[in-house]
Amino acid sequence: MPESGSTYAAAGVDIEAGDRAVELMKEWVKKASRPEVVGGLGGFAGLFDASALARYQRPLLASATDGVGTKVDIARRMGVYDTIGRDLVGMVVDDLVVCGAEPLFMTDYICVGKVYPERVAAIVKGIAEGCTLAGCALVGGETAEHPGLLGADDFDVAGAGTGVVEADRVLGADRIRTGDAVIAMASSGLHSNGYSLVRHVLFDRAGWALDREVPELGRTLGEELLEPTRIYSLDCLALTRTTEVHAFSHITGGGLANNLARVIPEGLRAVVDRSTWTPGAIFELVGQAGSVERLELEKTLNMGVGMMAVVPADSVDVALTTLADRGVEAWVSGEITERTAGDAEAVALTGDHAG
């Protein structure tokens, strides 16, 4: 008797499960909208009414894309899927806002080994919640099922965002001047960078389990590692409306010094004093558990700072008040100085963290 013909389902792709996932996520996508969004979920492309840009003299579109790295492994192992999307949004929109751009909309890409509709919908829920926190719309995305390449429980997420900024209001290195203050904004934890090091140290070397209660953290290890990335976009935009801002720096992979250096102009230097803050307990735990030297920690993790703003000295009080009113812990962490021939780096970290 001849074998029956091959099918997509037999190859591991469940179209019906994909359709159900779309139905489940619709309510969350609907909540992450803006007045400029045209149409709903289900088309081949998301539509955004650009006529609103007519109020700009010279609108510049900003674009960014990112993922959340190996933090997805923590979500998979814990079976918690509705927070990782906030990490994705934070990684994208806070790159956009660095130049002063208002995030307008995002699209996402979710790749799975097997479509579990409720799981995919939970991921999208987190993305939609992140977009709401960022003030942007989720206008569409793609869910791809890759059997044979990914295990049934494996997944990854990525996204892309678009923002807009007036050309003469673009922030960056060309605005920074000697005497400017460097303001640090506290992170919510590890955010979404350095998890390859963190997983190696805490799981492979220390042998800790995700359900381990850690007194220093006040919760389980897994709960700490899955803490969502703080989204700063609306806070940063509020700063630009209330006072003068010269630059922002999103502290992600590469750590504080490397990311801040990206907005420091030739001839100037940022001097940041570690004694102005105390990193959260998770950073010390990673260092101790893996005997990780401070320099390695600082070039891998955010060390408690998720975003930095460079402002004129006379803008500091208004800036700190604005951030405090928005519930953002912030402080003056350093200043901009002249860079001399003996200064090897654009950013100098001095002192020791407060105990």
C-alpha angles and dihedrals in degrees: 000000000000119000117255117254120271119259137197089246091053088054089057104263116122109198093180091055089051091052091050090050090055091051092050094049096048095087091054095046089050090059092053097066143118131206090256094063112108121202127351142268117305105057125111091251137020116246125216123182104237094186087095087071089068089088089067120089093213112358117200117200115220121202132192137169133190147141135217100251122212093343084094087073090063091052091048094049093047094043090231112131107159099080104047090077091064088057090053093051092047093053091053107036095043089056088053095050093053089082091044095262122150109228109239107176145346139206125201138210120206118187118192139174090223129007111243100179096210091049094050090046090052091053091050090047089060092048091050092049089050091051090051090052089049095047094239134115130248101222101174148312147183134260114200126190114210110182114183092025098059129033117249092260097040122105143158134198134207135167146185130214139193128208138171134226134175109255095235091049098056109133125219151100096320091067097051118106137184110275095031115140124237113221120197123208117205120248123225090235133290092345107194106315135089096024093135088062093040093050092046092050101042101034107027100033105026095031094220121164124224091241092054111126108230113197093200089058097040090226141047122302091244093053090052094047092049095050104131122248113262112248111220103174098105091042091053092046089051089055092053090053097047102040145359115289124185102186146345129211123201107215105219135127110359095037135246102310097047094047096044089049089063091072100038112103127225112280095027134087136199114223110198121190114215091199090073093077146022117228116230120268094259092068093054091046092054091048094049098041093052100029085238114177118236094246090055092048092049095051092047108035134043092238092216100314119102102170136014131201127200111209137165113271091248091056095058099092095049091044094052092045092050092051093045090051088054093050096253116139106224139161142172105269102172150326143250116255138174113279114231130199090262095056106100098185136043090227125043122195110204137181128013130286116266113261 
